[in-house]
Amino acid sequence: MALISFVNPATKYRWFNLIWMIALLVFPILLWLMSPDYFDNTGLEICPSRVFFKIDCPGCGMTRATMHMHHFEWQDAIYYNYGIVVIYPLLIIVWFWWLRKAWARHKSFATKSN
């Protein structure tokens, strides 16, 4: 028996699922509207391996690489983190999967209300 049971609000509430679908559609557009170098040279380091040990972890630079990959700047993306070649396609697959599930839930809510 679990101490905490989690129920996905998107499966329970139609309005929450609608907000989730809108967020999934708007988020990539907002990233395209931002400058590709928005996260470059911010001076903020939040990675514990960089802060405490001055060592780059496998995820260091992934946000910057994702932003450059999203703007089709392949060389800059690979410069910041070469793992983006694998991660970015996986992000797109997960995004499509989430969108498909949200759309299926939306359709099931519509059939339940009729």
ABEGO torsion letter per residue (X at the ends): XBABBBBBAAAABAAAAAAAAAAAAAAAAAAAABBAAAABGAGBBABAAAAAAGBBBAABGAAAAAAAAAAGBAAAAAAABAAAAAAAAAAAAAAAAAAAAAAAAAAAAAAAAX
